[in-house]
């Protein structure tokens, strides 16, 4: 095995420590001697359709997808891009081109080299097929002056590009496999993928299990440390927890149930963390149908915000495992504006706003009644909040009927065709506001029948303009200022009332070292993961 | 032979009826597969939605879709799963084995132990053993299968970790065929027990009643009078005649076993057709759901056919037309 930089650093540190006569305290985990080998079992409640993230969003595909496919960049836990397949990258001064230099010696799992042509093919494929159209929409061309250099030409500056080149958002897929003329959405290689990531697919049993094996010719010497990663589909989160406790699984990502999280936190054999979900930025909110009275009146929406006790939801309903969320951008993002109004609970103010909006209390104390929908399947994060609203909002004279949907398609149909008053919703930020935030607020994204578009039907020309400018702004500070202004406006006009960050947690065996803790967590390469002691 | 042919034709007609009815019923549910796929993709544009719909033929009138589907089925093509984008037959082929294994194990366990319990109870109908069997079997029958499953998991997988919590094969499994069989058997215990317990009750009660009746019959008294040993009287003379109603019920119960397997598979994450059906309903994966229903119906029809045949083997008095001579 070649000495890696990290191993070298480790031995240099311990040598220095012993030479200097310093007491040898336990070194940080990543500087310890690493014994490669072993396998790790990761559970997933969702079964992926296939394993090609280039044409399929979502965490079910992203977890195996980021092990099989390498992206150009990684991101660290501080929102900074790091080299991966790209050893360097440079944005031109006018912001209209980004030059990427590939590492030497990277190969796909079939032995073919990774070239700039594959980069061009991958960007074009994602641009033309991925549901997140804003990621690469400004890419007008990708030039390939030599095998290891790709120049991405843009029709306008696009600061979100770097983030869109990381994690599952831009897997580098081989043109010689996926470029054979077959439809990419139904390409057979989506279920038998060939990538250049640290692990290659050994076996894919749809809906059951995905087995990944170490790719011996991975372009980072000595990595990955593990021999095998098994992703086991276990639809029931409680069964997942029992499996972890019984030693049948090692890593449980995307836990949300407070009961399960609390239970595992009490078990010293496991570590439980909420790090690694900053990039996804999964938010839970109460959306208003602003296209219909009485919710077309901003005062009514504000009144509801003042009537809802966010702290009660976070601390009582979610037993403190959730974090409160005030605005459209996740609070752990550098773009978050902490100055926006929080709408702390104030029932008198809520009543006053409703009076002012012309909705006096009727004889029975009710001003008007609304329905509230929720995404079926996630009780604690959705249904329980809906039930809470049914008991809370009548305090200010708003009658609430909770409307259940038997399954996801029914809910999606209702919300995307504007057949709702209020609905709880979960939407992901996906790292850069351009990718996951703009879609909810741009008036151009009011698209009937499309879920997670601007289903609130919120339209404000100023917001449209600010977002358009922020998408182009290359100066990070100016860009942040634009998003500050945007957050202020939508916090005031409130097309939706943000409630909490979905409390995604990862529980894992404490004998594992280098648990992924970047903003992307387990949807970034796990080539550094290793067993500190054999399980 | 004529009888078998008749039953085969009848089964075939039933299968076509099942397919048509299922096809129409499923389409009555709101929402479509394109919306689910788009949802899982993180929300897709109209273009992608339209492309998914046209790719899967969802934009055509429902009767046209039915016609296309029936023609495909006749050619042995059950279509592509919308969700997994793989042939339905391949997905089912991977799942039908585990379901059959689970159902047959549960059935054998239920019949074997149930009949044994019933016979024991029948020998002294007023005795304590008989009462215990009656109580146990009623409890087993009354308890919802998912409750039994969860209780068994808590007891024998969590508190007393004798058996695995979920799945059919350990995720870490890496060994030869013999180890594989052992691993599967280890995983099979709790699900088969859960599914078997419901039916255990029925077989116990049924065989108890049948045995009580048979043990009172003249030929049993004759056998005893001849000095035949009691064990031989019970198991050779009586049981052989009491087995007919049990066989009938075993055939009829096959459909219930399969629907019970759906719940058991979900509780234990058993990778069979039940879970596939459950997931395909949630995802509006019509071809896959229809395929699963098709195979379930086929299994029930085949099981009933086999019951009819075994009935005639067990009781030669039943003639060609299925009547008692």
Interface residues (C-beta under 8 A of the other chain):
Chain A: X39 X41 X47 X49 X50 X56 X57 X58 X60 X129 X131 X132 X133 X185 X186 X190 X191 X205 X206 X207 X208 X209 X230 X232 X233 X234 X235 X236 X239 X242 X243 X245 X246 X248 X249 X407 X408 X409 X410 X412 X413 X416 X428 X430 X439 X447 X449 X450 X451 X452 X453
Chain B: X29 X30 X31 X32 X33 X35 X36 X37 X38 X39 X40 X41 X42 X43 X44 X45 X46 X48 X49 X51 X52 X55 X80 X83 X84 X85 X86 X91 X94 X153 X157 X158 X161 X164 X165 X166 X167 X170 X171 X172 X266 X267 X268 X269 X271 X275 X276 X279 X281 X282 X284
